[in-house]
């Protein structure tokens, strides 16, 4: 439950700061609450934060275009750091494959809500 509150706090910061991806952090919080306590799971699923950012994804595996773009761009920025700093061809190729798969997954596996 401790980590659930940590991830929930970071998810709340993600609502305010565009650099932090809100949805993945709140998903981690949800997983922690589910494993930690039924009482906290019910409480978390009743919050406005959950209903606004996660409920649709959990029920329908769907996200808004804005959520998808935010997550993809944040992940791209994080992946760009080792890509720029490291001078290893194999690592760069692996990072490019990760980015390619990430875009494939978000475009073809997760529905877009209008």
N, C-alpha and C positions, 0 to 999 in steps of 0.2 A: 504494500500500500504506500510505503514511503516513496518508491519510484513513481507510482501513479501520481502523487502530488507534485513531484519534481517535473514530470512530463506535462502535467496539466498546467503548471506555472509557466513552463516554456511555451506551451501552446497558446496561453493567454498573451504572452509577450509577442508571439507570432501574429496575433490579430493586430497588434499595434505596430510592430516592426515588420516591414515587408521582407527583411532578410531571412527571418525564421519561417520555415514551412509549418503552418498551423495544423493541417490535417494529419500528417504523419505523426506529429508529436501527440496529438489528441488520441490517435489510434493506439499508440504505445501506452498512454495513460489508461485507456479503456481496457487493454489487455491486462495491465497491472491490477486494475480494480476488479476485474473478473476473477483473476487468480487469488486476489487478496481477501475479499469479503463480499458476500452477496449484498449486504447492506450498502456498502460503498458503490457497488456496481449499479444498484437501483438508483442511488442518489446521483451518480454521475450521469446516467442516462436520462435523468429528469432535468438536468441543467440546460439553460438556453445555449450554452457553449456547445454541448453535444448535439442538440437539436439543429442548431444552425450549421455546424461544420461537419458533422459525422453521420447523422441519422440517414440521410439519403445514400451516402456511400455504403454504409453497412447493410442497408436493406436492398439496394438495387445495383450495387457496384457501379455507381455513377457519380460524376463530379461535374461542377460547372467548368466552363472553359477557363475562367479566371483562376480557379483552384489548380487546374492542370498546369497552366502556364506558370503560376507562381512556384509550384513544386519543381517543375522541369528546369526553370531558370536558376532557382536556388541550388539544385543539384548540379547543374552545369557549372556554376561558379565554384562550387566546392571541388568538382572534378578538374577544373581548369588549373587550380593551384598546383597539384602534383604534376600535371601535364607540362606546365611551364617550368617548374623548378627542377624536375628530373630530366636527365639527358639519356634515358635508357629507352631504346626503341621498343623493346618487348612490353615494358610498362605502358608506354604511350599507345601501343596497339591494343592492349587490354582495356585501357581507359576509353579508347574510341569505340571498342565493341560494347562496353558497358553503356555508353551514351546512346549508341544505336539501339540496343535492346530496350533501354529505358523509354525511348521515343516510340518504339514499336509497341511496347506494352501499354503505354498511356493512350496511344492513338487507336489501337485495335482491340484491346482487352477491357478497357474501362470506358463505359458509355459517357457521352457528354450530354449534360442537362442544359437546355436552353433557358 
